[in-house]
Each structure stands twice: as structure tokens, then as C-alpha cells.
Amino acid sequence: MEARATLKNARIAPRKVKIVLDLIRGKDVETAMAILRYTPKSACEYLEKLLKSAVANAENNYGMSKEDLIVSECFVCPGPILKRIMPRAQGRAFRINKRTSSVTLVVSDKM
């Protein structure tokens, strides 16, 4: 049995989120929460909240025990890009891409 939680259009670049997701993939929930709590990355705030949501979905919707859960699957996809313009020298304009992310986190029972 598995439970999932998704986060759409988070205002953080996908490559920054992927670094932290690689740390928690395959770990049990308590270890993953500890990693997210003590890793000094900005993506950890988003992912800690998402992991709590996935665990709550597993407990309330499927009756799974929190102690038996592992992070079985987690991935990030790019979301819509906010395109902005920054003025530069001699009347030029450079584009700034403000990237967003869609994160999916799946927890399941230990095999």
C-alpha cells in the first residue's frame, strides 16, 4: 500500500529540490524527517511539510502505521516559469527565469 502527497508550483528551482530529494529517497520516515530538519537547504522547508502530509495521508486514509513507512518514491518536475526582465547597460534588457517546481512524494510500507 502506498500514499502520496504532491506540491505544485513551489517557488524554488527543481535542481535545488533534487539535491535534497536524493538524500531522503529510500529512508524510513523518522530518518527522513531528521535529515530534512537538520539540512541547511531552503528546499527542506517545503519537503518537510510535504513529508508530513504524505504520512498523514497514509495514517488517515489507508490506516498504515507511521513506524512502518519508508519514502519509496520522490521526484521533482519543472513547473511554469515566471519570465521577468532586468534592465542592463545601454538600453538592453536581459530575461530572468524564475523557476517553479512540482514535487511528488510517495510513502509505502516496508517490504
MIDOSE-1310 file (N, C-alpha, C; in nm, 2 decimals, decimal comma, always signed):
residues 111
mear	+0,08/-0,12/+0,00/+0,00/+0,00/+0,00/+0,09/+0,12/+0,00; +0,04/+0,23/-0,07/+0,12/+0,35/-0,07/+0,03/+0,47/-0,07; +0,09/+0,58/-0,01/+0,02/+0,70/+0,00/+0,11/+0,81/-0,06; +0,05/+0,91/-0,12/+0,13/+1,01/-0,19/+0,08/+1,15/-0,15
atlk	+0,17/+1,25/-0,17/+0,14/+1,39/-0,15/+0,21/+1,46/-0,26; +0,15/+1,57/-0,31/+0,21/+1,65/-0,42/+0,21/+1,79/-0,38; +0,31/+1,86/-0,43/+0,32/+2,01/-0,41/+0,34/+2,07/-0,55; +0,25/+2,16/-0,58/+0,25/+2,22/-0,71/+0,29/+2,36/-0,71
nari	+0,37/+2,40/-0,81/+0,41/+2,54/-0,83/+0,49/+2,60/-0,71; +0,58/+2,53/-0,65/+0,66/+2,58/-0,54/+0,76/+2,67/-0,60; +0,79/+2,79/-0,54/+0,87/+2,89/-0,60/+1,02/+2,86/-0,56; +1,07/+2,75/-0,61/+1,21/+2,71/-0,59/+1,25/+2,63/-0,71
aprk	+1,37/+2,64/-0,76/+1,42/+2,57/-0,88/+1,42/+2,42/-0,86; +1,39/+2,34/-0,96/+1,39/+2,20/-0,94/+1,52/+2,14/-0,91; +1,63/+2,20/-0,96/+1,76/+2,14/-0,93/+1,80/+2,16/-0,79; +1,75/+2,26/-0,72/+1,78/+2,27/-0,58/+1,70/+2,17/-0,50
vkiv	+1,58/+2,14/-0,54/+1,49/+2,04/-0,47/+1,55/+1,90/-0,49; +1,60/+1,87/-0,61/+1,65/+1,74/-0,64/+1,77/+1,70/-0,55; +1,85/+1,79/-0,51/+1,96/+1,76/-0,42/+1,91/+1,70/-0,29; +1,81/+1,76/-0,23/+1,76/+1,72/-0,10/+1,68/+1,59/-0,12
ldli	+1,61/+1,57/-0,23/+1,53/+1,45/-0,25/+1,62/+1,33/-0,26; +1,74/+1,35/-0,32/+1,83/+1,24/-0,33/+1,88/+1,19/-0,19; +1,88/+1,28/-0,09/+1,92/+1,25/+0,05/+1,82/+1,16/+0,12; +1,69/+1,18/+0,09/+1,58/+1,11/+0,17/+1,52/+0,99/+0,10
rgkd	+1,55/+0,97/-0,03/+1,49/+0,86/-0,11/+1,53/+0,72/-0,05; +1,44/+0,64/-0,02/+1,46/+0,50/+0,03/+1,48/+0,50/+0,18; +1,48/+0,61/+0,25/+1,49/+0,61/+0,40/+1,36/+0,59/+0,47; +1,36/+0,55/+0,60/+1,24/+0,54/+0,67/+1,20/+0,68/+0,71
veta	+1,07/+0,70/+0,75/+1,01/+0,83/+0,77/+1,08/+0,91/+0,88; +1,12/+0,85/+0,99/+1,18/+0,92/+1,10/+1,32/+0,97/+1,06; +1,40/+0,89/+0,99/+1,53/+0,93/+0,94/+1,52/+1,04/+0,84; +1,42/+1,03/+0,75/+1,40/+1,14/+0,65/+1,36/+1,27/+0,72
mail	+1,28/+1,26/+0,82/+1,24/+1,39/+0,89/+1,36/+1,45/+0,96; +1,45/+1,37/+1,02/+1,57/+1,42/+1,08/+1,66/+1,48/+0,98; +1,67/+1,42/+0,87/+1,76/+1,47/+0,76/+1,71/+1,61/+0,72; +1,58/+1,62/+0,69/+1,52/+1,74/+0,65/+1,53/+1,85/+0,75
rytp	+1,52/+1,81/+0,88/+1,52/+1,91/+0,98/+1,66/+1,98/+1,00; +1,76/+1,90/+0,98/+1,90/+1,95/+1,01/+1,98/+1,97/+0,88; +1,93/+1,97/+0,76/+2,00/+2,00/+0,64/+1,98/+2,15/+0,61; +2,08/+2,23/+0,59/+2,07/+2,37/+0,57/+2,04/+2,41/+0,43
ksac	+1,93/+2,36/+0,37/+1,89/+2,39/+0,23/+1,75/+2,45/+0,24; +1,72/+2,54/+0,15/+1,59/+2,61/+0,15/+1,48/+2,51/+0,11; +1,51/+2,41/+0,03/+1,41/+2,31/-0,01/+1,36/+2,23/+0,10; +1,43/+2,22/+0,21/+1,39/+2,13/+0,32/+1,26/+2,18/+0,39
eyle	+1,23/+2,31/+0,39/+1,11/+2,36/+0,45/+0,99/+2,30/+0,37; +1,00/+2,31/+0,24/+0,89/+2,26/+0,15/+0,87/+2,11/+0,17; +0,98/+2,04/+0,17/+0,98/+1,89/+0,17/+0,94/+1,83/+0,31; +0,98/+1,90/+0,42/+0,93/+1,86/+0,55/+0,78/+1,86/+0,56
kllk	+0,72/+1,97/+0,51/+0,58/+1,98/+0,52/+0,51/+1,88/+0,43; +0,57/+1,85/+0,31/+0,52/+1,76/+0,22/+0,53/+1,61/+0,27; +0,64/+1,58/+0,34/+0,65/+1,45/+0,40/+0,55/+1,43/+0,51; +0,52/+1,53/+0,59/+0,42/+1,52/+0,70/+0,28/+1,50/+0,64
sava	+0,26/+1,56/+0,53/+0,13/+1,55/+0,46/+0,12/+1,40/+0,40; +0,22/+1,35/+0,35/+0,22/+1,21/+0,29/+0,19/+1,11/+0,41; +0,26/+1,13/+0,52/+0,25/+1,04/+0,64/+0,10/+1,05/+0,69; +0,05/+1,17/+0,70/-0,09/+1,19/+0,74/-0,19/+1,12/+0,65
naen	-0,16/+1,13/+0,52/-0,25/+1,06/+0,42/-0,24/+0,91/+0,44; -0,13/+0,86/+0,47/-0,11/+0,72/+0,49/-0,18/+0,67/+0,62; -0,17/+0,75/+0,73/-0,24/+0,71/+0,85/-0,39/+0,72/+0,84; -0,44/+0,84/+0,79/-0,58/+0,86/+0,80/-0,66/+0,79/+0,68
nygm	-0,60/+0,79/+0,56/-0,68/+0,73/+0,45/-0,66/+0,58/+0,44; -0,54/+0,53/+0,47/-0,52/+0,39/+0,45/-0,49/+0,31/+0,58; -0,49/+0,37/+0,69/-0,47/+0,30/+0,82/-0,33/+0,24/+0,84; -0,23/+0,30/+0,78/-0,10/+0,25/+0,79/-0,03/+0,30/+0,92
sked	+0,07/+0,23/+0,97/+0,14/+0,28/+1,09/+0,26/+0,36/+1,05; +0,28/+0,47/+1,12/+0,39/+0,56/+1,09/+0,53/+0,49/+1,10; +0,54/+0,40/+1,19/+0,67/+0,33/+1,22/+0,71/+0,24/+1,10; +0,61/+0,20/+1,02/+0,64/+0,10/+0,91/+0,66/+0,17/+0,78
livs	+0,66/+0,30/+0,77/+0,66/+0,37/+0,64/+0,81/+0,41/+0,60; +0,83/+0,40/+0,47/+0,95/+0,45/+0,41/+0,92/+0,54/+0,29; +1,01/+0,62/+0,25/+1,00/+0,71/+0,14/+1,04/+0,63/+0,02; +0,93/+0,57/-0,05/+0,96/+0,48/-0,16/+0,99/+0,55/-0,29
ecfv	+0,93/+0,66/-0,31/+0,95/+0,73/-0,44/+0,94/+0,88/-0,41; +1,02/+0,96/-0,47/+1,01/+1,10/-0,47/+1,08/+1,16/-0,59; +1,02/+1,25/-0,65/+1,07/+1,32/-0,77/+1,02/+1,46/-0,79; +1,09/+1,54/-0,87/+1,05/+1,67/-0,89/+1,04/+1,70/-1,04
cpgp	+0,94/+1,77/-1,09/+0,92/+1,81/-1,22/+0,92/+1,96/-1,23; +0,97/+2,02/-1,34/+0,96/+2,17/-1,35/+0,82/+2,21/-1,37; +0,79/+2,32/-1,31/+0,65/+2,38/-1,32/+0,66/+2,50/-1,42; +0,56/+2,58/-1,42/+0,56/+2,70/-1,51/+0,68/+2,80/-1,47
ilkr	+0,73/+2,86/-1,57/+0,84/+2,95/-1,54/+0,79/+3,10/-1,55; +0,82/+3,18/-1,45/+0,78/+3,32/-1,45/+0,90/+3,39/-1,52; +0,86/+3,46/-1,63/+0,97/+3,53/-1,70/+0,97/+3,68/-1,67; +1,08/+3,73/-1,63/+1,09/+3,87/-1,59/+1,20/+3,93/-1,67
impr	+1,20/+4,06/-1,67/+1,30/+4,14/-1,75/+1,38/+4,22/-1,65; +1,52/+4,22/-1,67/+1,60/+4,31/-1,59/+1,67/+4,41/-1,69; +1,66/+4,54/-1,66/+1,73/+4,63/-1,74/+1,89/+4,62/-1,73; +1,96/+4,63/-1,84/+2,10/+4,63/-1,84/+2,16/+4,75/-1,91
aqgr	+2,29/+4,75/-1,93/+2,35/+4,87/-1,98/+2,31/+4,90/-2,13; +2,32/+5,03/-2,16/+2,29/+5,07/-2,30/+2,16/+5,04/-2,35; +2,06/+5,04/-2,26/+1,92/+5,02/-2,31/+1,88/+4,87/-2,33; +1,97/+4,78/-2,30/+1,93/+4,64/-2,33/+1,85/+4,58/-2,22
afri	+1,79/+4,47/-2,24/+1,71/+4,40/-2,14/+1,74/+4,26/-2,14; +1,77/+4,20/-2,02/+1,80/+4,06/-2,01/+1,68/+3,99/-1,94; +1,66/+3,87/-1,98/+1,55/+3,79/-1,92/+1,60/+3,71/-1,80; +1,51/+3,71/-1,70/+1,54/+3,64/-1,58/+1,43/+3,53/-1,57
nkrt	+1,46/+3,41/-1,56/+1,36/+3,30/-1,55/+1,35/+3,26/-1,40; +1,23/+3,28/-1,34/+1,21/+3,24/-1,20/+1,14/+3,11/-1,21; +1,21/+3,00/-1,18/+1,16/+2,87/-1,20/+1,07/+2,82/-1,08; +0,98/+2,73/-1,11/+0,90/+2,67/-1,01/+0,91/+2,52/-1,02
ssvt	+0,86/+2,45/-0,92/+0,87/+2,30/-0,91/+0,74/+2,24/-0,87; +0,72/+2,12/-0,92/+0,61/+2,03/-0,88/+0,68/+1,91/-0,82; +0,65/+1,88/-0,69/+0,72/+1,77/-0,62/+0,62/+1,67/-0,58; +0,65/+1,54/-0,61/+0,57/+1,43/-0,56/+0,65/+1,34/-0,47
lvvs	+0,58/+1,30/-0,36/+0,65/+1,22/-0,26/+0,55/+1,10/-0,22; +0,61/+0,98/-0,23/+0,53/+0,86/-0,21/+0,59/+0,79/-0,09; +0,50/+0,75/+0,01/+0,55/+0,67/+0,12/+0,47/+0,53/+0,11; +0,54/+0,43/+0,15/+0,48/+0,29/+0,14/+0,53/+0,21/+0,26
dkm	+0,46/+0,10/+0,28/+0,50/+0,00/+0,39/+0,64/-0,06/+0,36; +0,71/-0,10/+0,46/+0,84/-0,17/+0,44/+0,81/-0,31/+0,39; +0,89/-0,35/+0,30/+0,87/-0,48/+0,24/+0,91/-0,59/+0,33
